[in-house]
Amino acid sequence: MARNPSFLRRPEGAIAFTDSGSGPLVVAAPGMGDLRSTYDDVVPALTDAGYRVVVTDLRGHGDSDTTFRDHGDDTTGADLLALVEHLDAGPAVLLGNSMGASAAAWAAAERPDLVRGLVLISPFLREPVSPATQRLLRVLYRVLFTGPWGAAAWASYYSSITKGRRSARHGAHVAAVRQAMREPGHLRSFRHLAVALDHSVVEARVDEVRAPALVVVGELDPDYPDPAAELDRITATLGADGLLVPETGHYPQHQAPDVVVPAVLTFLDGLGDPAARPARGGGHVA
């Protein structure tokens, strides 16, 4: 979905986004190290169903600026809220994958008036490793995501967590992720994000989330010790609907859009009038 982006001006730089369709607003964010094209199999179905879908690149990713000094779930969440306000079409449903989902949950806690629903794909709503492991990983990231090998190292890891089904565009998408990481300033920004990222900022706010939510997890996602158990934990915490997607890893939105998109549309349709504030849900989507 090659489209020229628009830009949201923020204090330290600009966030790139594309704006498609008309109707109730859905704002989508990719995960760390990914591009907004991760949603290329999702956006057309949502716009055809009567939704306005705005997809961002993260700070230092894709077409966004690499001038940002601050990175993380809360800063990304603040960018999403600023975008909803800029569009003047909220409240919005926030849709995120991985870190983008973590940021969406933080945003829902921070500004419930701007968020009427959440679609959280492979979210991290708590820090998954111990402080000691986190310190070791940060040392590793400083070495791994530096120099001429950094882009290839991330592309290899990205591909490794796409377990199970792979879309016909998998190879092209991974190549685009790798190429984007080679652009000036992008690897540096990515390294800064990887070193700074701490999902405990979301964990501290989860109890404040009141927006209805759909949580989507791939049954083969290697980022969770037990994906099904993590899905159950998150849905119980949020009072959310849940979908465990067979034969998929960390990126169900482009590994199995035929499964994810219908569930997202059912969830969106169930929210009804954007002016209403429906009660929180519960249970699993068939």
C-alpha positions as CSV (number, residue, x, y, z in Angstrom):
1,M,0.0,0.0,0.0
2,A,2.4,2.7,-1.3
3,R,0.9,6.1,-0.3
4,N,2.6,9.4,0.4
5,P,2.3,10.0,4.1
6,S,1.1,13.1,6.0
7,F,3.0,14.3,9.1
8,L,2.1,15.1,12.6
9,R,4.5,17.6,14.1
10,R,5.7,16.8,17.6
11,P,8.2,18.7,19.8
12,E,11.2,16.6,18.6
13,G,10.2,15.8,15.1
14,A,7.4,14.5,12.9
15,I,5.4,11.3,12.9
16,A,4.4,9.9,9.5
17,F,0.9,8.6,8.9
18,T,-1.5,7.6,6.1
19,D,-5.2,8.3,6.2
20,S,-7.7,6.1,4.3
21,G,-11.5,5.9,4.1
22,S,-14.2,7.6,6.0
23,G,-16.3,6.8,9.0
24,P,-15.5,6.0,12.7
25,L,-11.8,6.5,13.3
26,V,-9.3,3.7,13.8
27,V,-5.7,4.6,14.5
28,A,-3.1,1.8,14.0
29,A,0.5,1.6,15.2
30,P,3.0,-1.1,14.3
31,G,5.5,-2.7,16.7
32,M,9.1,-2.0,17.4
33,G,11.3,-2.3,14.2
34,D,8.3,-2.6,11.9
35,L,6.6,-0.4,9.3
36,R,3.1,0.8,8.8
37,S,2.8,-1.6,5.8
38,T,2.4,-4.4,8.4
39,Y,-1.3,-3.5,8.1
40,D,-1.6,-3.6,4.3
41,D,-3.8,-6.7,4.5
42,V,-6.0,-5.1,7.2
43,V,-6.6,-1.5,6.1
44,P,-8.6,-2.2,2.8
45,A,-11.1,-4.4,4.6
46,L,-11.7,-1.9,7.3
47,T,-12.1,1.0,4.9
48,D,-14.5,-1.1,2.8
49,A,-16.5,-1.7,5.9
50,G,-17.0,2.0,6.5
51,Y,-14.1,2.9,8.8
52,R,-11.5,5.7,8.6
53,V,-8.1,4.1,9.2
54,V,-5.0,6.1,10.0
55,V,-1.7,4.1,10.3
56,T,1.4,5.6,11.8
57,D,5.1,4.9,11.6
58,L,6.8,4.9,15.1
59,R,9.4,7.5,16.0
60,G,12.5,6.9,14.0
61,H,10.8,4.2,11.8
62,G,9.7,4.3,8.2
63,D,8.9,7.8,7.1
64,S,8.9,9.3,10.6
65,D,11.8,11.5,11.7
66,T,14.9,10.2,13.4
67,T,15.4,13.3,15.5
68,F,13.5,12.0,18.6
69,R,15.5,11.6,21.8
70,D,12.7,9.9,23.8
71,H,11.3,6.5,23.0
72,G,9.0,4.0,24.6
73,D,5.4,2.9,25.2
74,D,4.4,6.1,27.0
75,T,5.9,8.4,24.4
76,T,4.4,6.4,21.6
77,G,1.1,6.4,23.4
78,A,1.3,10.2,23.7
79,D,2.0,10.4,19.9
80,L,-1.2,8.3,19.3
81,L,-3.2,10.6,21.5
82,A,-1.8,13.7,19.8
83,L,-2.7,12.2,16.4
84,V,-6.3,11.6,17.5
85,E,-6.5,15.2,18.7
86,H,-4.9,16.4,15.5
87,L,-7.4,14.6,13.3
88,D,-10.3,16.0,15.4
89,A,-12.3,12.9,14.7
90,G,-12.2,11.0,18.0
91,P,-12.8,9.2,20.1
92,A,-10.9,6.5,18.2
93,V,-10.3,2.8,18.3
94,L,-6.6,2.3,18.8
95,L,-5.2,-0.8,17.0
96,G,-1.6,-1.9,17.8
97,N,0.8,-4.7,17.4
98,S,3.5,-5.6,19.9
99,M,4.9,-2.4,21.3
100,G,2.2,-0.5,19.4
101,A,-0.4,-2.4,21.4
102,S,1.3,-1.6,24.6
103,A,1.3,2.1,23.7
104,A,-2.4,1.9,22.8
105,A,-3.2,0.5,26.2
106,W,-1.2,3.2,27.9
107,A,-3.0,5.8,25.8
108,A,-6.4,4.4,26.9
109,A,-5.5,4.8,30.5
110,E,-4.1,8.3,30.0
111,R,-7.0,9.7,28.0
112,P,-10.1,7.6,28.1
113,D,-12.1,10.4,26.5
114,L,-10.1,9.9,23.3
115,V,-10.2,6.1,23.2
116,R,-13.4,4.2,22.6
117,G,-11.9,0.8,22.0
118,L,-8.7,-1.2,21.7
119,V,-7.5,-3.9,19.4
120,L,-4.3,-5.3,20.9
121,I,-2.3,-7.7,18.8
122,S,0.5,-9.5,20.5
123,P,0.6,-6.9,23.3
124,F,3.1,-6.6,26.2
125,L,1.1,-5.2,29.2
126,R,3.9,-6.1,31.6
127,E,7.6,-6.3,31.5
128,P,8.3,-9.9,30.5
129,V,11.9,-10.3,31.9
130,S,13.5,-9.7,35.2
131,P,15.5,-6.5,35.9
132,A,18.8,-8.5,35.7
133,T,17.8,-10.0,32.3
134,Q,16.7,-6.6,31.1
135,R,20.1,-5.1,31.9
136,L,21.9,-7.9,30.0
137,L,19.6,-7.4,27.0
138,R,20.3,-3.7,26.9
139,V,24.1,-4.5,26.6
140,L,23.3,-7.0,23.9
141,Y,21.2,-4.5,22.0
142,R,24.0,-1.9,22.0
143,V,26.2,-4.4,20.3
144,L,23.7,-6.2,18.1
145,F,22.0,-3.1,16.6
146,T,25.2,-1.2,15.8
147,G,27.3,-1.1,12.7
148,P,26.8,-2.8,9.3
149,W,25.3,-5.9,10.8
150,G,22.5,-4.2,12.7
151,A,19.8,-4.1,10.0
152,A,20.4,-7.7,9.0
153,A,20.4,-8.8,12.7
154,W,17.0,-7.3,13.3
155,A,15.5,-8.6,10.0
156,S,16.7,-12.1,10.9
157,Y,15.1,-11.8,14.3
158,Y,11.9,-10.4,12.8
159,S,11.6,-13.3,10.5
160,S,12.3,-15.8,13.2
161,I,9.3,-14.7,15.3
162,T,7.0,-14.9,12.3
163,K,6.4,-18.6,13.1
164,G,3.8,-20.7,11.4
165,R,1.9,-19.3,8.4
166,R,3.6,-16.7,6.3
167,S,1.9,-14.5,3.8
168,A,2.9,-14.2,0.2
169,R,4.4,-10.8,0.9
170,H,6.5,-12.0,3.9
171,G,9.8,-11.9,2.0
172,A,9.1,-8.5,0.5
173,H,8.0,-7.1,3.9
174,V,11.1,-8.3,5.7
175,A,13.3,-6.9,3.0
176,A,11.5,-3.5,3.4
177,V,12.1,-3.6,7.2
178,R,15.7,-4.4,6.6
179,Q,16.1,-1.6,4.0
180,A,14.4,0.9,6.2
181,M,16.8,0.1,9.0
182,R,19.7,1.0,6.7
183,E,18.4,4.5,6.1
184,P,20.4,7.2,7.9
185,G,19.6,7.5,11.5
186,H,17.1,4.6,11.6
187,L,19.3,2.0,13.2
188,R,20.4,4.5,15.8
189,S,16.8,5.4,16.6
190,F,15.9,1.7,16.8
191,R,18.8,1.0,19.1
192,H,17.8,3.8,21.4
193,L,14.2,2.5,21.5
194,A,15.4,-1.1,22.2
195,V,17.6,0.1,25.1
196,A,14.9,2.4,26.5
197,L,11.9,0.1,26.2
198,D,10.4,-0.9,29.5
199,H,6.8,-2.2,29.5
200,S,6.4,-1.6,33.3
201,V,5.1,1.9,32.4
202,V,2.1,0.1,30.9
203,E,1.8,-2.4,33.7
204,A,1.4,0.4,36.1
205,R,-1.6,1.8,34.2
206,V,-3.4,-1.4,33.1
207,D,-6.0,-1.2,35.9
208,E,-7.0,2.3,34.6
209,V,-8.0,1.0,31.2
210,R,-11.8,1.1,30.8
211,A,-12.1,0.9,27.0
212,P,-13.6,-2.3,25.5
213,A,-10.8,-4.4,24.0
214,L,-10.1,-7.3,21.7
215,V,-6.8,-9.1,22.4
216,V,-5.2,-11.1,19.5
217,V,-2.4,-13.5,20.1
218,G,-0.7,-16.0,17.8
219,E,-0.6,-19.5,19.3
220,L,3.1,-20.0,18.2
221,D,4.3,-16.5,19.4
222,P,7.8,-17.1,20.8
223,D,7.7,-13.9,22.7
224,Y,5.4,-15.5,25.3
225,P,6.4,-18.6,27.3
226,D,2.8,-19.8,26.9
227,P,0.8,-17.7,24.4
228,A,-2.6,-19.2,25.4
229,A,-2.0,-18.5,29.1
230,E,-0.8,-15.0,28.4
231,L,-4.0,-14.3,26.3
232,D,-6.1,-15.6,29.2
233,R,-4.3,-13.4,31.7
234,I,-4.6,-10.3,29.5
235,T,-8.3,-10.8,28.7
236,A,-9.1,-11.4,32.4
237,T,-7.2,-8.3,33.4
238,L,-8.9,-6.1,30.9
239,G,-12.3,-7.8,30.8
240,A,-11.6,-8.2,27.1
241,D,-12.5,-10.5,24.2
242,G,-9.7,-12.8,23.1
243,L,-8.7,-14.5,19.9
244,L,-5.9,-17.1,19.8
245,V,-4.8,-17.4,16.1
246,P,-3.7,-20.9,15.0
247,E,-0.4,-21.3,13.2
248,T,0.8,-17.8,13.7
249,G,3.6,-16.1,15.6
250,H,4.1,-12.4,16.6
251,Y,2.4,-10.8,13.6
252,P,-1.1,-12.3,13.1
253,Q,-2.3,-9.3,11.2
254,H,-0.2,-10.2,8.2
255,Q,0.3,-13.9,8.8
256,A,-3.4,-14.6,9.0
257,P,-5.5,-11.6,8.0
258,D,-8.3,-14.0,6.9
259,V,-8.7,-14.8,10.6
260,V,-7.8,-11.5,12.2
261,V,-9.8,-9.1,10.0
262,P,-13.2,-10.7,10.5
263,A,-12.7,-10.7,14.3
264,V,-11.6,-7.1,14.2
265,L,-14.6,-6.1,12.1
266,T,-17.0,-8.0,14.5
267,F,-15.4,-6.1,17.4
268,L,-15.6,-2.7,15.7
269,D,-19.2,-3.3,14.7
270,G,-20.1,-4.2,18.3
271,L,-18.9,-0.9,19.5
272,G,-21.9,0.8,17.8
273,D,-22.2,4.6,17.8
274,P,-18.9,6.3,18.4
275,A,-20.7,8.7,20.6
276,A,-21.6,5.9,23.0
277,R,-19.4,4.4,25.7
278,P,-20.2,0.7,25.7
279,A,-19.5,-1.5,28.7
280,R,-16.4,-3.7,28.8
281,G,-16.6,-7.1,27.2
282,G,-15.4,-10.5,28.2
283,G,-14.8,-14.0,26.8
284,H,-13.3,-15.4,23.6
285,V,-14.2,-14.7,20.0
286,A,-15.0,-17.8,18.1
